[in-house]
Amino acid sequence: QVQLVESGGGLVQPGGSLRLSCVVSTRSFAMFDMGWYRQAPGKQRELVAFIARSRSTTYDDPVKGRFTISRDNAKNTVYLQMNSLKPEDTAVYYCNVVGATKAWGQGTQVIVSS
């Protein structure tokens, strides 16, 4: 059973940065396409960043140019570097396998506020 454990969230001022991490407990991590999702209060969960097993990446328009997704297959970890954070980035952030969704982890809360 694949487990996903997110960390790195917190309270940050607008314009600040955070780096999220997600450790995936599986021997097949390198074969997975991975994504970072977020769910803001009262809204549906949405995919904001994607990294293929080839390491190609795509981003949702609201985060393009500010967020960077990366992966370390040796550590079974996917990262999300978030810069120039805005209040509208406030959400719970989750990672998951794209195209073969696993049980969701607990997520990590990001609050952008002055």
N, CA, C and O of each residue as an XYZ file, in Angstrom:
456
protein
N       0.843     -1.185      0.000
C       0.000      0.000      0.000
C       0.884      1.243      0.000
O       1.757      1.398      0.854
N       0.645      2.126     -0.971
C       1.435      3.339     -1.087
C       0.965      4.344     -0.049
O      -0.232      4.595      0.092
N       1.921      4.918      0.677
C       1.613      5.987      1.628
C       2.296      7.263      1.198
O       3.421      7.241      0.700
N       1.614      8.375      1.390
C       2.094      9.698      0.993
C       2.146     10.566      2.245
O       1.148     10.699      2.954
N       3.306     11.153      2.516
C       3.464     11.986      3.697
C       4.027     13.339      3.283
O       5.182     13.454      2.873
N       3.179     14.362      3.400
C       3.555     15.720      3.024
C       4.054     16.497      4.246
O       3.628     16.250      5.374
N       4.959     17.434      3.999
C       5.465     18.296      5.071
C       5.995     19.588      4.485
O       6.151     19.716      3.271
N       6.272     20.548      5.362
C       6.901     21.784      4.934
C       6.009     22.998      4.902
O       6.479     24.105      4.636
N       4.724     22.814      5.170
C       3.814     23.958      5.156
C       4.018     24.861      6.355
O       4.835     24.589      7.235
N       3.255     25.940      6.369
C       3.345     26.868      7.486
C       2.715     28.196      7.157
O       2.041     28.353      6.139
N       2.947     29.150      8.037
C       2.454     30.513      7.857
C       3.577     31.360      7.277
O       4.691     31.370      7.800
N       3.280     32.062      6.208
C       4.288     32.884      5.546
C       3.643     34.183      5.077
O       2.458     34.219      4.746
N       4.435     35.242      5.052
C       3.918     36.515      4.578
C       3.854     36.540      3.062
O       4.602     35.817      2.404
N       2.983     37.350      2.498
C       2.955     37.506      1.032
C       4.339     37.867      0.507
O       5.050     38.693      1.080
N       4.702     37.219     -0.604
C       6.029     37.416     -1.173
C       7.063     36.444     -0.662
O       8.174     36.380     -1.189
N       6.709     35.685      0.360
C       7.639     34.731      0.948
C       7.721     33.422      0.173
O       7.101     33.258     -0.878
N       8.503     32.495      0.723
C       8.749     31.213      0.067
C       8.572     30.063      1.047
O       8.763     30.217      2.253
N       8.209     28.921      0.511
C       8.162     27.674      1.255
C       8.590     26.547      0.323
O       8.441     26.636     -0.896
N       9.122     25.490      0.920
C       9.444     24.289      0.163
C       8.717     23.109      0.787
O       8.957     22.742      1.937
N       7.829     22.530      0.006
C       7.077     21.371      0.461
C       7.782     20.092      0.031
O       8.435     20.044     -1.012
N       7.638     19.060      0.852
C       8.195     17.747      0.537
C       7.108     16.692      0.660
O       6.177     16.832      1.453
N       7.233     15.653     -0.120
C       6.297     14.528     -0.044
C       7.097     13.246     -0.219
O       7.692     13.002     -1.269
N       7.097     12.439      0.822
C       7.763     11.149      0.767
C       6.745     10.080      0.410
O       5.673     10.003      1.010
N       7.088      9.264     -0.564
C       6.176      8.241     -1.082
C       6.757      6.865     -0.772
O       7.857      6.525     -1.207
N       6.001      6.091     -0.021
C       6.502      4.772      0.384
C       6.125      3.739     -0.660
O       5.052      3.138     -0.602
N       7.008      3.542     -1.603
C       6.809      2.547     -2.648
C       8.141      2.275     -3.317
O       9.003      3.150     -3.385
N       8.305      1.050     -3.815
C       9.517      0.711     -4.565
C       9.426      1.210     -6.005
O      10.414      1.205     -6.739
N       8.222      1.642     -6.398
C       7.976      2.005     -7.801
C       7.975      3.505     -8.042
O       7.521      3.964     -9.090
N       8.482      4.282     -7.075
C       8.364      5.738     -7.172
C       8.883      6.267     -8.504
O       8.245      7.123     -9.116
N      10.009      5.781     -8.954
C      10.620      6.307    -10.182
C       9.726      6.092    -11.403
O       9.885      6.776    -12.414
N       8.804      5.164    -11.317
C       7.927      4.869    -12.443
C       6.653      5.713    -12.432
O       5.875      5.684    -13.385
N       6.442      6.472    -11.339
C       5.210      7.235    -11.195
C       5.334      8.650    -11.746
O       6.356      9.312    -11.566
N       4.280      9.103    -12.419
C       4.091     10.523    -12.660
C       3.478     11.097    -11.391
O       2.531     10.529    -10.847
N       4.009     12.217    -10.915
C       3.576     12.767     -9.624
C       3.022     14.174     -9.773
O       3.390     14.913    -10.686
N       2.140     14.522     -8.868
C       1.577     15.864     -8.897
C       1.411     16.442     -7.506
O       1.259     15.712     -6.526
N       1.443     17.763     -7.436
C       1.054     18.493     -6.242
C      -0.327     19.089     -6.486
O      -0.583     19.720     -7.512
N      -1.191     18.873     -5.532
C      -2.554     19.380     -5.576
C      -2.754     20.346     -4.399
O      -1.989     20.336     -3.435
N      -3.776     21.161     -4.497
C      -4.140     21.983     -3.357
C      -5.651     22.098     -3.270
O      -6.368     22.023     -4.268
N      -6.107     22.285     -2.035
C      -7.525     22.469     -1.794
C      -7.708     23.647     -0.852
O      -7.342     23.591      0.321
N      -8.276     24.703     -1.386
C      -8.572     25.886     -0.579
C      -9.928     25.710      0.092
O     -10.743     24.917     -0.379
N     -10.186     26.427      1.174
C     -11.474     26.299      1.870
C     -12.647     26.536      0.932
O     -12.695     27.547      0.231
N     -13.590     25.607      0.920
C     -14.783     25.751      0.105
C     -14.592     25.466     -1.372
O     -15.508     25.666     -2.169
N     -13.400     24.997     -1.745
C     -13.124     24.744     -3.163
C     -12.720     23.286     -3.379
O     -12.376     22.570     -2.439
N     -12.773     22.879     -4.620
C     -12.358     21.521     -4.960
C     -10.832     21.419     -5.005
O     -10.126     22.403     -5.224
N     -10.361     20.219     -4.796
C      -8.935     19.960     -4.918
C      -8.527     20.118     -6.384
O      -9.235     19.658     -7.281
N      -7.382     20.770     -6.624
C      -6.929     21.008     -7.986
C      -5.445     20.666     -8.111
O      -4.665     20.809     -7.169
N      -5.094     20.213     -9.297
C      -3.697     19.903     -9.602
C      -2.993     21.188     -9.999
O      -3.434     21.876    -10.919
N      -1.904     21.521     -9.316
C      -1.199     22.770     -9.621
C       0.169     22.545    -10.248
O       0.687     23.436    -10.922
N       0.764     21.375    -10.041
C       2.082     21.113    -10.617
C       2.221     19.623    -10.876
O       1.757     18.793    -10.093
N       2.868     19.300    -11.987
C       2.993     17.918    -12.432
C       4.427     17.656    -12.854
O       5.060     18.487    -13.506
N       4.938     16.472    -12.470
C       6.245     16.048    -12.946
C       6.143     14.601    -13.395
O       5.743     13.716    -12.638
N       6.513     14.390    -14.636
C       6.468     13.043    -15.180
C       7.672     12.234    -14.696
O       8.621     12.779    -14.131
N       7.612     10.941    -14.928
C       8.767     10.108    -14.574
C       9.962     10.494    -15.440
O      11.108     10.228    -15.075
N       9.699     11.118    -16.582
C      10.764     11.639    -17.449
C      11.343     12.951    -16.918
O      12.342     13.455    -17.431
N      10.693     13.502    -15.872
C      11.039     14.788    -15.253
C      10.541     15.993    -16.017
O      10.856     17.125    -15.649
N       9.772     15.782    -17.069
C       9.123     16.927    -17.695
C       8.071     17.466    -16.727
O       7.493     16.711    -15.946
N       7.827     18.779    -16.783
C       6.938     19.417    -15.809
C       5.902     20.291    -16.500
O       6.138     20.816    -17.588
N       4.752     20.437    -15.852
C       3.742     21.383    -16.273
C       3.147     22.023    -15.026
O       3.192     21.458    -13.933
N       2.586     23.216    -15.216
C       2.043     23.978    -14.096
C       0.704     24.591    -14.472
O       0.452     24.940    -15.625
N      -0.142     24.710    -13.460
C      -1.381     25.434    -13.641
C      -1.038     26.913    -13.781
O      -0.067     27.382    -13.188
N      -1.823     27.646    -14.559
C      -1.500     29.038    -14.846
C      -1.290     29.908    -13.603
O      -0.362     30.717    -13.593
N      -2.109     29.776    -12.559
C      -1.930     30.668    -11.400
C      -0.579     30.550    -10.694
O      -0.176     31.469     -9.982
N       0.122     29.434    -10.880
C       1.381     29.237    -10.176
C       2.581     29.246    -11.110
O       3.724     29.165    -10.659
N       2.328     29.343    -12.394
C       3.410     29.283    -13.373
C       4.393     30.432    -13.139
O       3.996     31.585    -12.972
N       5.668     30.094    -13.131
C       6.695     31.110    -12.911
C       7.010     31.362    -11.454
O       7.984     32.046    -11.139
N       6.185     30.810    -10.545
C       6.418     31.010     -9.106
C       6.717     29.688     -8.389
O       7.482     29.661     -7.425
N       6.117     28.603     -8.858
C       6.302     27.296     -8.234
C       7.192     26.430     -9.112
O       7.161     26.534    -10.338
N       7.988     25.572     -8.472
C       8.829     24.622     -9.184
C       8.693     23.250     -8.542
O       8.934     23.088     -7.346
N       8.308     22.271     -9.339
C       8.206     20.900     -8.861
C       9.473     20.148     -9.263
O      10.011     20.352    -10.351
N       9.937     19.283     -8.376
C      11.114     18.475     -8.665
C      10.979     17.146     -7.931
O      10.080     16.966     -7.109
N      11.875     16.226     -8.235
C      11.811     14.924     -7.593
C      13.205     14.374     -7.372
O      14.140     14.673     -8.115
N      13.321     13.560     -6.329
C      14.560     12.851     -6.033
C      14.184     11.379     -5.921
O      13.675     10.941     -4.890
N      14.431     10.629     -6.967
C      13.997      9.227     -6.976
C      14.756      8.392     -5.944
O      14.229      7.397     -5.447
N      15.971      8.784     -5.622
C      16.744      8.041     -4.620
C      16.128      8.177     -3.230
O      16.315      7.312     -2.374
N      15.394      9.264     -3.013
C      14.765      9.509     -1.712
C      13.258      9.310     -1.746
O      12.571      9.568     -0.757
N      12.740      8.849     -2.886
C      11.282      8.668     -3.014
C      10.527      9.941     -2.623
O       9.506      9.882     -1.938
N      11.031     11.066     -3.059
C      10.485     12.339     -2.611
C      10.216     13.268     -3.786
O      11.002     13.359     -4.729
N       9.083     13.952     -3.701
C       8.761     15.005     -4.657
C       8.661     16.317     -3.873
O       8.137     16.356     -2.760
N       9.173     17.379     -4.478
C       9.238     18.682     -3.820
C       8.394     19.711     -4.573
O       8.125     19.571     -5.766
N       7.988     20.743     -3.842
C       7.355     21.896     -4.472
C       7.967     23.148     -3.859
O       7.694     23.484     -2.706
N       8.788     23.827     -4.628
C       9.351     25.106     -4.208
C       8.364     26.196     -4.589
O       8.014     26.352     -5.759
N       7.924     26.941     -3.601
C       6.915     27.976     -3.828
C       7.514     29.327     -3.484
O       7.881     29.580     -2.337
N       7.609     30.189     -4.479
C       8.150     31.535     -4.292
C       7.072     32.577     -4.581
O       6.037     32.276     -5.176
N       7.333     33.789     -4.154
C       6.401     34.905     -4.394
C       4.978     34.518     -4.012
O       4.037     34.727     -4.778
N       4.839     33.969     -2.853
C       3.532     33.464     -2.425
C       2.519     34.583     -2.268
O       2.852     35.702     -1.878
N       1.279     34.253     -2.581
C       0.167     35.195     -2.530
C      -0.897     34.658     -1.571
O      -0.948     33.454     -1.322
N      -1.729     35.520     -1.041
C      -2.807     35.039     -0.160
C      -3.682     33.981     -0.817
O      -4.179     33.082     -0.137
N      -3.877     34.074     -2.120
C      -4.710     33.078     -2.808
C      -4.036     31.715     -2.937
O      -4.661     30.766     -3.411
N      -2.784     31.601     -2.528
C      -2.123     30.299     -2.480
C      -2.459     29.544     -1.190
O      -2.091     28.379     -1.038
N      -3.144     30.195     -0.280
C      -3.532     29.554      0.971
C      -4.407     28.332      0.696
O      -5.445     28.436      0.041
N      -3.984     27.185      1.196
C      -4.684     25.923      0.934
C      -3.969     24.805      1.686
O      -2.891     24.994      2.249
N      -4.598     23.650      1.676
C      -3.906     22.421      2.094
C      -3.322     21.797      0.831
O      -4.022     21.611     -0.165
N      -2.047     21.480      0.885
C      -1.344     20.939     -0.273
C      -1.108     19.444     -0.088
O      -0.703     18.980      0.978
N      -1.375     18.711     -1.161
C      -1.231     17.259     -1.178
C      -0.397     16.839     -2.385
O      -0.367     17.534     -3.400
N       0.262     15.726     -2.269
C       0.870     15.116     -3.448
C       0.139     13.812     -3.742
O      -0.512     13.245     -2.865
N       0.248     13.350     -4.960
C      -0.315     12.045     -5.314
C       0.231     11.608     -6.656
O       0.818     12.393     -7.401
N       0.026     10.352     -6.940
C       0.382      9.789     -8.233
C      -0.653     10.279     -9.242
O      -1.854     10.193     -8.984
N      -0.217     10.774    -10.351
C      -1.135     11.250    -11.384
C      -1.459     10.084    -12.316
O      -0.563      9.424    -12.840
N      -2.749      9.845    -12.510
C      -3.184      8.770    -13.378
C      -3.426      7.458    -12.666
O      -3.941      6.513    -13.264
N      -3.060      7.385    -11.392
C      -3.270      6.166    -10.594
C      -3.358      6.587     -9.136
O      -2.550      6.183     -8.300
N      -4.354      7.402     -8.859
C      -4.456      8.059     -7.553
C      -4.447      7.063     -6.404
O      -5.177      6.072     -6.410
N      -3.605      7.348     -5.423
C      -3.512      6.540     -4.220
C      -4.304      7.202     -3.084
O      -4.842      8.297     -3.248
N      -4.367      6.534     -1.952
C      -5.041      7.118     -0.795
C      -4.338      8.420     -0.426
O      -3.112      8.469     -0.327
N      -5.125      9.471     -0.223
C      -4.562     10.782      0.055
C      -3.892     10.810      1.433
O      -4.364     10.180      2.380
N      -2.805     11.536      1.524
C      -2.171     11.761      2.807
C      -2.903     12.848      3.581
O      -4.001     13.266      3.214
N      -2.278     13.288      4.647
C      -2.933     14.297      5.500
C      -2.770     15.704      4.945
O      -3.451     16.631      5.384
N      -1.877     15.865      3.989
C      -1.630     17.181      3.428
C      -0.793     18.047      4.357
O      -0.504     17.672      5.494
N      -0.414     19.207      3.850
C       0.320     20.170      4.655
C      -0.291     21.555      4.408
O      -0.462     21.976      3.264
N      -0.610     22.243      5.484
C      -1.316     23.511      5.406
C      -0.356     24.647      5.069
O       0.699     24.790      5.686
N      -0.736     25.439      4.094
C       0.003     26.652      3.749
C      -0.924     27.841      3.945
O      -2.018     27.889      3.382
N      -0.481     28.791      4.742
C      -1.255     30.007      4.975
C      -0.383     31.193      4.606
O       0.702     31.384      5.156
N      -0.869     31.976      3.677
C      -0.145     33.165      3.235
C      -0.919     34.385      3.721
O      -2.005     34.692      3.228
N      -0.344     35.057      4.680
C      -1.063     36.171      5.302
C      -0.066     37.106      5.978
O       0.978     36.684      6.474
N      -0.417     38.375      5.982
C       0.403     39.350      6.693
C      -0.123     39.553      8.116
O       0.439     40.342      8.876
